Amino acid sequence: MSSLILSRRDIDFMLYEWLNAESLTALPRYADHSRETFDAVLDLSAQIATEHFASHNKKNDANEPWFDGETVHMIPEVKAALDIFADAGLIAAGQDYDLGGMQLPTLVEKACFAWFLAANVGTAAYPFLTIGNANLLLTYGTPEQKQCWVQPMMEGRFFGTMCLSEPQAGSSLADIRTRAEPDGEGGYRVFGNKMWISGGEHGLSENIVHLVLARLPEAPSGVKGISLFIVPRQLLREDGTVGEHNDVVLAGLNHKMGYRGTTNTLLNFGEGKFTPDGKAGAVAYLVGEAHKGLSYMFHMMNEARIGVGLGAAALGYTGFLHALDYARERKQGRATGAKAPSLPPVPIIEHTDVKRMLLAQKAYVEGGLGLNLYCARLVDEERTSQGDDKARATLLLDMLTPVAKSWPSQWCLEANNLAIQVHGGYGYTRDYNVEQFYRDNRLNPIHEGTHGIQALDLLGRKVVMQDGLGLDLLLNLIQATTAQSAELPALAEFGAQLDAVVYRLADVTRKLHASGQPAETLANAAVYLEAFGHTVVAWIWLEQMLASAGKQGDFYAGKNQAGRWFFAWELPKTEQWLTLLASLDETCLTMQDSWF
């Protein structure tokens, strides 16, 4: 029976027939690998995700962690699954051999991790955050910090978090108040509160490594005065073993509509409940240079943004597969023109409107997964290239990050919405899985920066950085794909359609920035993100259609039909969005509070 978690056939197509994962084995870093080793890890991931993650997904959702005032409690299956994940070497899968890693390409590593995000995102969130935390410290930490904190995370003994938001500040990091004071001995003590910290307290690991944004005394105001600190839940003894409790306290758990298996916390630093070395204040270790903490944290944030997009695509994908399976089994109604009661009911997949909803889901989730795996491929190019090639990969990744985060978070959520609709009345009951997939995925439009934040980043910064070089690079890549499609009669019309949108997008971008008024330019940035995202995903679909060209069988026919649907039903929406943007409409900008 085919999996209802993800489609291995589709992952194989994306890795090997489109993104050419095997070519990465020609690079020195990945020379020990082959398709056989990639497939072995993919098989292992699918097996562990199915047997140990998906098996407790509903139980995890129904029995969320709870706090008795001293200890966080959760179902035992979570730790059991994470221990198996760590023992399989999957936390360190993309890391160097000397860290205990497999040196897998990021492309393959993320394809593997998608299985866990789809199977049980509440449990998968713990290694998700730990891997991002470790990657930041590997980039900016000292050798001692890597030895003390990263190595145990790679082994699954310590887990990691990112502590940015505060109760009064939310996403406005310029307004954080957490402070770090020198302790007079070359170290620091942190005091303050952090809100919405996923994985902030639990009993799943020996220790928790918090990465905390805080201000030093006399720091400049705003984001230029933020530093980054390692603040462990427990301090380490000289031999590296876990010692006394740091002055970090769980104030309470937040209860979200989804991701219920992930503890989400309000943490108090330095309240004095614990007094390490006899003093109040959370012992902290500065990462890198003072006042550069936000730039360091963006390493983890950008990785997390792409990871959120991957998770959104994975949740949309599993919802689609569940809806497809249901539509094939559920019999209801009769074909148009065959209404005689004596005729047997047909599977609902035979009804055209159900096909519409399934096609929409397929187009959204395979487009979203493709976009995020393409970004993972860019990470490999960035990691293994030098000079201009490295700069090109970095620039393109910067351009695509807001889209890779936000587009799947919106449209793969819509896939989950349609999966519920396909199930009819059963869809919104807890007896079926699709309502949980929707609740879990609904968090992703907010995780790691809302749509509005990503839109401001895209239009206000990304498309104009380096005098528009990144935008030119991306649009040239898209046009290289449309030029390829022009040589194939079956795809030429789609390439021409996308070309026209690309020219219009470039023109509207110039017009928006020609106004010289930032408020006017950015007033409708969310609409710009919509148009830009649909253009990018249409390109991803055209790439997949090119990879399918001339190949026979139901799989390739399905690919082409879903791509055709996107071009017929979705890409035309950009015309309305771009027309609105070109008009420099000020309806939202000039709306007054009192008018509501």
N, C-alpha and C positions, 0 to 999 in steps of 0.2 A: 504494500500500500504506500502511495506517495505521502510524504510528510505534509502536515498542515502547518508546520512552523515556517519553513522557507522552501523554495524550489531549488534543489541542488542542480537540476538541469539548467536553470537560468543562471545560477552562479557560475557554473562551468562555462556557459556561453560568454558571460561578461568577462571572466578572467582570461579565457584561452582563445576565444574566437574574436573578441573585440579588443580588449586591453592588452593582449599579448603578454600575459604574465610570464610565460616561459622565457621570453627574451631577457628578463631580469637576471636569469641564471648566468648570463654572459658577463655580468659585473662581478668584480672580485668579492664584494661583500656577500653575494648570494651564490657564489660558485659551487658551494657544497650541495646546493638544492637542485631539484628537477621537478617535473610535473608529478612524479611519483611521491616525492616528499610533501609537495603542496597538497596533493589529494589525501595523503595519509592524515595530515593535520586537519583538513576539512572534514574527513570522515570521523575523526576523533571528536571534533567540536560538535558535529551533528549528533553523535551518539550521547555525549555527556549532556548536551542541551536537552535532548529528548528525555533521557532517563532520569536526570537529576535536577534539571531546572524546570522544564515544563510540568513535570509531575507534581510540583508543589505550588504552581503559580496561583491557582484559585484559592488554595488553603492560605497562602501568604497574603492574599488580598483580603480574605475574610477574617483573618486573625492577625491584624497589624500589630507591630511592636507596641508595648505599653511600658510605662514608667511608674514604679511604685514609690518614687521619692528618693531611692538609692540606686536601683539597678534597672536597666532596660531588659525586658524579656521579649523573646520572639520564638517562633516555632523552630525546633531543632533541625529541620530539613535545610534551612538556610545555611547554617555553618557546615553541615555535611556536604552540601553541594559546592560551597566555596573551597572547602578543603580538597575536594576532588579536582576542581578547576586548577588550584595552585599546584597540587601534586603532579598534574599532567604537564606542568611547565607553561601554562597558557598566560599567566600574568607577565612572564618575561619573554613571551614568544618573539617579539620584535627586537629584543635587546641583544647586545654583544654576547659572544660566548663567555667572556670572562665575568659576566654578570649572571651566568647561568642561563642565558637566553638561547634561542634557536636561530637568531639572525634571519627570521622570516621577513620577506618584503612587507611593507606596510599594507600593500594591496591585499595580500593573502591574509595577513593578520586581521584586518578589518572585515574581510569576508568571513573569516572564522568567528569573529566576535559578534557579527550580525545574528548568528544562530542563537546566542545567549540573550541578546536584546529582544529578539522575537519570542523566545521561549519563556522568559521571566525577567522583565526589565527591572522589577523591584529588587531581585537578588543580584542581577548583573551590574547594578549601579555601584556596588562596592568595589569590584575590580576596575570598573570604568574610571572612577575617581582616583584610585590608587595608581593606575598606569599613568594618568595625566600628571599627577603629583610627582611621580618618579622621573618622568621625562623632563619636567621643569628643573628639578634638582640636578639631573645629569647634564643639563645645559649651563646652569648658572651656579651650582653648588661647588663648594670646595671638595678636594679629595676626602677630607675627613667627614664632611657631611654626606657624601655619597656612600662612604663605608658604613657610617652609623645608621643612616635612614633609608637609603635606596636599596641596599643589599637585602635587608630584612623585608622590604616591600616586595621585591622580586621573588622572594621565597614564600610570600603569603603569610609571613608572621606578623607584619605590621600592615595596616591599611592607611590610606591617606585621604585628606579632604582639601577643599579650598574654602577659605573664610574671607569673603569680601563684604557682603551686604550687612547692614546694621538696621535695627528696627526703625530708626528715624530717617534712614538714607535710601534704602532700597537699592535701585540701580545707580543712584547718583553718588558715585564713589568720591567725588570731590568733597562730599559732606560727611565722610566718616570721622568718628571721634576717638576710636580706639587708639591708645597712646602706648608708646614703648619708651621706657626710661632706662638709661644706663645704670647698671648695678654697681659701678665703681670697680669692678673686677674684669672688665673687658666684655661682659655680657649684657643682657637686657632683661627687663621685666615688663610684661604686657598687662594692660588694664583696659577693660572695655567689654562690649557685648557684640556678638555676631548672630545674625538671624538667617534662617533658611539654609542651615548648613547640613547638607545631605551626608549621611554616614558619620555625623558628629559624635555619636556615642553608641556603643554596642558592646557585646561580648564575643565578637566574631574573631578577634585577633588579640595578640599579646599587647599591642600598643596601637595608638592612632597618631599619625603625624599630620598636624594641622599646619597648613600654609596660611599665614595671617597677614593681612594688610593693616598697617598701623602707622602712626605719626611719631617721629622723634621730637624731642623738645626743640623749639626754634625752627621747626621744619617750615618751608614755604607753604603758603595756603594752596588749596586746590589739589589737583591730581599730581602736581609737581613736588608735593611734600609727602608722598606716600612711600613707605619702605615695606619690604617683605621679610617676614620672619618665620622660621620653623619653631612651632610651639608644640612639643609632644604632650600627649595626655600624661605619660609617665616618663620620668627621666631615666637615663641609662647609667649603670654603674661603670666603673673603669673597664671591666671585662666585657662590656657591651650588653650585658643582661639587663632586663627591665627592673627598675628600682622604684623609688617613691613616687607617689602621685603628684603631678604638677598642679598648680593652682588654676585648673580648668574644670569648670563645673557645668553639668547639664541643668539648665533652668526649666526645661520642659520640651515636650515633643509637639511639633505641628502636625496636624492631621489633614492630609491632602486627599483630593478626590481620586487620585491615581498614584502609582508608584507606592502603594501602601506598605509594601514590604521593606522599603528603604526608610530608615530612621531619618526624620528631618527635624532639626534641632535649633533651639535657642541656647547659645553657649555664653557663659559668663567667665571672663578671664580676670584673675586677680582680685576676686571678691574676698579672699582670705580664709575660705573653708579649709584649704590645704596651705601649708607653709613650707615649701621646699627650702632646705638649708636654713630653716627657722625664720623665714621672712615671707610676707605676703607678696603676691605678684607672680604671674606665670613666667617661668624661666623661658627665654626665647633666644634664638640664634639668628643673627642677621644673614640674609641671603644676598650675596653680591654687594653692591654699593648702596649707601644710604640714598633715599629719595628717588630711587629708580625702580621701586617695587612694582608699580603698576605695569611698566614695560615688561618686567619679568613675568608677572602674572598673566599677561596677554599670551605668553607661550602656552600656558595651560588652558586659558579661556578659548583661544582659537582652536586648539585641539578638541576641546570640549564642544565647541560650536559645531564642528564637523561631526563629532560623535553624536550630538543631539540629533542632527539631521539623519545620520545613519540609523539611530534608534527609532526615529519617527517613520522612516521608510520601512524598517523591519516590522514595526507594529502594524503599519498599514498593510504590509505584505501578508502577515499571518492572518489578519482579518479578512483579506481578499480570499486567501486559500480556504478559510472556514466558510465564507459565503459561497464560494464556487462549489465546495463539497455539498453544502446544504441545498443549493439550487439544483444540483444533479440528482439528489435523493428525494427532495420534497415534491410530491405530486399534488397539483392543485389547478383547477380550471382546465379549459380545453382550447384547442387552437382556434384562431380566428376563422369563422366560417364553418366550424365543426362543433356546434353547440348542443347537439342531441344528448340528452341525459344518459342515454344508453352507452355513449362512448366513454371509455375510461379517461380519467384525468391524466394530464401530461406532467412530466417534470417541469418545474417553473422555469428552468433554464431555456425552455423552448419559447417563452414569451419574450417578445422583442424588448419590452421595457426592462426586463430583468437582464437581458443581454447588454442593454445600454449601461446599466449600473455596474455590471461586471467588467465591461470594457473600460469604463471610466476608472474603476479601481486598478485594473491591470496597467492602464496608461500612467496613472499617478505613481503606483508603487514601483514599477519597473523603471520608470523615468527617475524617480527619487533615489532608488538604490544605485542606478547607473551613475548618477551625478556624484554621489558620495564615494563610490569606488573609483571614479575618475580622479577625484581629489586625492584619494589615497595613493593612486599611481603618481600623482604630482609630488607627493611627499617623498616617494622613492626617488624620483628624479632629482629633487632638491637635495636629498641626503647623499646621493652618489655622484653628483655632478660637480663641476668646477667652473669658475669664470662666468661667461655669458649664459651658458646653459643653466647653471644654478640660479642665476639672477632671474632668468626667464621663468623657471618653475616657481620661484618664490613670488614673483609678481603675479603670475596667473593664479596661484593659490590664494593670495591676498584678495584678488578680485572676486573669486568664487566663494570665499568663506561665508559672507552674509547670505548668499543665495543657497548654499549647501545646507546652512542651518535653517533658514526660514521657509524655503519652498516646500520641503518635505513636511515640515511641522504644520503647515497649513493644508496642503493638498493630500498628504497621506492621512491626515486626520479626516479629511473629507472622504477618503476611501473607507475609513472605519465607520463613518456616518452611513455611507451607502451599504456597508456590510450589514449593519443593523437593519436597514430598510429591506434588504433582500430576505432577511430572516422573518420579516413581518412581525407579528405580535410576539413571537418567541425571541426576537432580537434584543428587546429591552428587558428580558428577564435574566436573572442570574444563573438560570439553568444552562444557559449558553455562554460561550466565551466572548462573543463580540462586544458586549456592553463593557466588559472590563478593558478590552483593547482600546475602546474609545476613551474611557476615563483615563487610562494610563497615558495615551497619546495627547490628551488635551493639555497636559502640563508642558509639552515641548514648545508650543508657541511662546511660552514665557521663560522657560529654562535658558540660561546663558544669554540673556538679552532679548527683549521682546521684538516683535516684528518692527515696531517703530524705531527701536534702537538700531536694528540691522539696516533699516531703510536709510536712516540718517548717515550711517557709516558708509553705505554704498554710494549714495548720491552726493553726500557732503564731502567725502574724503577719497573713496576708492577710485571713482571714475575720473578724478582730476589729479590724482597723485602722479608725480613725475610728468607733469604736463599732459596727462591723458595717455601715457604710454601703456598702462595696464589695460585700459579700455580698447585701445588700438590693437594690442596683442590678442585679446580675446575675440574681438570682432573679425580680425584677420583669420584666426583659427576657424571660426564659424564659416567664413566665406571660403576657406580651403575645402571644407566639407561640402558646402553647396556646389562648389566647382566639380568635385568628384561625382556628386549625384547628377549633375547635368549630363554626364556621359552615359547614364542608364535611363532608358525611356520610362521605366516603371517608377523612377524616383525623381525625375527632372522637375516635375511640377511642384514637388515638395521643396526642393532646393530653391526654386524661383520664389516660392511663397515666403520662405525664410529669409532669402536675400532682401526682399522688399521690407520686411519687418526690421532687419538689421539696419538698413539705410534710414528708416524712419526713426528708430531708436537713437542712432547717432545724431540725427538732426535735432530731435527733441532734447537730447542731453545738452547740446550746444546752446539751444535756445534757453533752457532753464538756467544755465550758468552765465548767460549773457546779460541777465537782468541786473546783475551787480548788487542785488538785494538778497542777502542770505535767507531772511525770513520768507521771502517770496519764492526763492529757489527751492527751499526745503519744505514748503507748506504741505505739499502732497507727495512727500517722499515715499510713503507707503504704497501709493499707486505706482510710482516708478519701480519699486521693488517687485510689484506684481508683473509689470510688463517685462522687466529685465529677466525675472525668473522664468517666465513662460518662454521667452526667447531662448534662454540657455537650455531649458529642458527640451524644447523642440529640436535644438541642435543635438542633444544627447540621444533623442529618438532617431534623428536622421543618421547619426553614427551607428546606432544599433541596426537600423534598416539596411545600411550599407554592408554591415557585417553579415547580414542574413541574405543578401542579394544572391540570387541564383541557386539557393539551397532549397531542397525539397523536404516536405514533411510537415506535420501538424504544428510542431514547435515554431518553425520559421514562418508558417502562414499566420500563426497567432501573433508573432512579433510584428509582422507587417501590418496586420489588421489593427493592432493597438496603436502603432505609429500613425497609421492612416487616420484613426479616430482622433488622436491628439491634434493633428494638423487640421482636421475638419471642424472639431468642436472646441478646442482650447486656444490654439494660436490666434484665431480671428478675434479673440477677446482683447488682444493687445491693441487693436485699432481704436477701440473706445477709450482704453486707458491712455494711450498716447495722445489722442485728440484732447482729452481732458487736460493732460499735462501741458500740452502746447498752448492751451488757452490761458495758462497762468491763473487759473481759477482761484479766487480768494475767499470762497464761501466759508471754508473752515477757519482760515486765518483771521477773518474779520468778525467771526461770531463772538458775541459778548456773553459773559457769564450770566448777566441778568436776563438775557433773552431766553434762556432755557426755562 
